[in-house]
Amino acid sequence: MTAMVRESLLNAENAVLREVVRAGDYWLKEIKKGQTFRILDLEGNQAADTLFYNADDPSERYSATDTVREQRNLYLTVGSQLRSNLNNVMLEIVADTCGRHDTIGGACATESNTVRYSLEKRCMHACRDSWMLALAEHEHLGISKRDITHNINFFMNVPVTRDGGLTFADGISAPGKYVELRACMNVIVLISNCPQLNNPCNAYNPTPIEVLVWN
Amino acid sequence: MKPSLYSYAVPGASHWSFRVRRGLSIKMTDVEGDANVGMLMYNPEDLLERYNAPDTLKCQHTFKLTKGHCLYSDMGRIFCSIVDDTVGWHETISGNSNAETVATRWGARDYQSDRNLWKQNGYDSFLVELAKYGLNGRDMAANINWFSKVGADDNGVLRLVQNHSKPGSSVTLRFEMDTLVVVHTCPHPMNIEAEYPRKPVLFEFFESNALEADDICRDSCAENQRGFANNMLYYMGAAR
């Protein structure tokens, strides 16, 4: 696939928020309708496992199935409208220097790690544990395990073949690559900066990301 | 195959749910061809444990589902194994039809005029069945669409293959856990037939055959062997 690339016109100096998220940590913030935010891959080949909720009613959330079905394409890039489980547009990708992001592969969990790698790896840190901590520390949001579903893996490359195979390829991201999204409703953004050590989604080396927000 | 214990032909555009005991198998047959069965699965002992499409796909490095694959929960366990399949490709990434898309394509759902031949949709079908167990839209994960093939080209463009499933084709699921199964027979969300499709699907319940020493699903990859090990720990009483 020829990667769709569109650079941002926004200047980092004008951002109203800049926060570095270390590998293995979560980032949870509300982004208001009309605000734009950027996820920046600081050192390259990092996966940012991301979920979105309607901040005014978190039972409405990002839906991978509605998103890929309505755009008739598996991959997310500039122009992709991220849809909710009620088939409403939550956000739109407005800039992207990576070119392709995955929403098929899901997040790592300690339980799926036992299947993918070894039962004895059940205590290694995983994205879903970061989300669980985030939800426990923000109980007032009313979001629980019920609401944890199929996420987006920004910067991750999971090509599907014509004969129905699925591979986890080396990342196509690199230091300084970014993806930028504009919120079409008030959204809660929940990112796990992926701690996975067992596969190439982070090049076996989890590294920090930065999140920038503009009004 | 052992004789069927119970069989029921689910009419097209309908929904149903049932709790199936581990040790049973279900054979679904597409009676007329080109059917679609939307399916979700839950652990009846803990409804927070549910079918997980991403884990199912990535644990087996597959995009399609067919014979030899296992269907995983989000807890690293296997609800059921696909022990037989004459279709070759079932999909799990397109979700459901909804009231709006069905109305736009084929006209509104209208019981007053159409009685049980109304134009039901997949999303509302799941809502109705889930509510019987205290579940709602928040509990709806990505579902399977049995008998439906959605392929991707090199650019990721998705296409539903029409007339993919032939009359009489079937897929058989061997249940490895007690499972709450929620199904509908509403049209695939990408179906663009001129007429609203209404395709019945025969469900037959059997006692499962014992696992062979080299089982077609458990031993199709090391991941599935570990999934079966997780099931064993669960029923032994040493798992979450």
Interface residues (C-beta under 8 A of the other chain):
Chain A: M1 T2 S59 R61 S63 A64 T65 D66 V68 R69 R72 N73 L74 Y75 N85 L86 N87 R100 I104 G105 G106 A107 A109 E111 S112 N113 T114 V115 R116 S118 L119 K145 R146 D147 T149 H150 V158 V160 T161 R162 G164 G165 L166 T167 F168
Chain B: L48 N52 A53 P54 D55 L57 K58 C59 H61 T62 F63 K64 Y72 D74 M75 G76 R77 W89 I93 S94 G95 N96 N98 E100 N136 G137 R138 D139 M140 A141 A142 N143 G151 A152 D153 D154 N155 G156 V157 L158 R159 P189 M190 E223 R226 G227 A229 N230 R240
